Amino acid sequence: MKIYKWQDVPEERLNSLASRQMIHSATMSVIRRRLSKGAVTQPHQHADDQISMIECGKVRFVVAGEECILTGGGALEIAPNAPHSVEALEDSVVIDVFSTPHS
């Protein structure tokens, strides 16, 4: 058994509006993202399942051409190979769970 505290997981700055913390096991990844208002993840897709959970804030997702806005406490499943993008409408914290390890 391995125990983690987010406060102890290194935070990687991706750009001026986004950072991430990552926990990996042999078969999955959990990524905690801090997104400042205006942060955008360009459209992309991947072969694994993804569940995104909004810890706090307000985030717009566009998944396979369908838009939804989630706030703290909301969650979204993204199917394998579904094109998707993300925009932080407020300062937000998003936790993504992937069915395979990510780097």
N, C-alpha and C positions, 0 to 999 in steps of 0.2 A: 504494500500500500504506500502511496506517495501522497503527501498533503501539500497543498499550495495556498498561499495568501497572495492576492493580487498585489498588495503593497510590496511584496518581495520579488515579484516577477519583473525582469528588466523591461523598460518601455523604450521602444524604437521609434524615433521621430521619422515619419515618412515624408512630410513636407510641412509648410508653415501652418497648415490647418488640420493635420491628422497624425496620430501616433497609434501604435499597437503594442500589445503584450500577447505572448503566445505560450500556450502549453500544449505539448505534443505527447501522445502515447504511440504505441506501435500501430494502432488502427484508426486514430482520429486526432483532430486538432480542435482546440478552443482558442479563439482569438478575441481579445477585448480591445475594441477600438475607441479612441477618444476623437471625436469629430467636432471641430469648431463650426459655427454657422457658416455656410457657404462651401464646406468641403464637398467634393464630388468624386465618386468612383466612376470612371468611364465604363461604358457597356463592355461586358466580358461574359464568359461562360466557362464552365469546367465540368468534368465528368462525374463529380461526386455530389451527393445530397448536401444541402446547407440549410440550417435553421438559424435565423437571425432574431435575436431578442433585444428589445430596447430597454436598457436599464433606466435611462432618463433622457429627456429631450424630445425632439420631433424630427422624424426622418421620412423622406419620400423615396419609395422604391418603385422602379419600373421593371417588371418581370415579364418577359415575352410580350412586350407591348402593353401590358396592363399596369396601371398606376395605383398605388395605395400609399396612404400616409399613416404612420404608426407613431404612437407616443409611448412614454414609459409604461412598462407592463405588457406591451404588445409583442407579438412574435409572428414570424412569417416563415413558411417553408418554401424553399426554392428547389425545384426539381433538377435532376442532372441535365446538363447541357442547355438549360434555359438561359437565354441572354438576359442580363440584368445590370442595373446601375443603381446608384445610391446618391442622395443629396441630403446633407444635414440642413434642416430648416431652422434649427436652433442648436446651440451647443448640446452635444449628445454623447452618450456612451452606449455602444452597441456590442453585444456579445454574439459572435458567430461560431457555430459548431459545424464542423465538416466531417463527413463520413470517412475520409482518408486524411493522413497527415499532410499539412501544407507547410511551406517554408516561407 
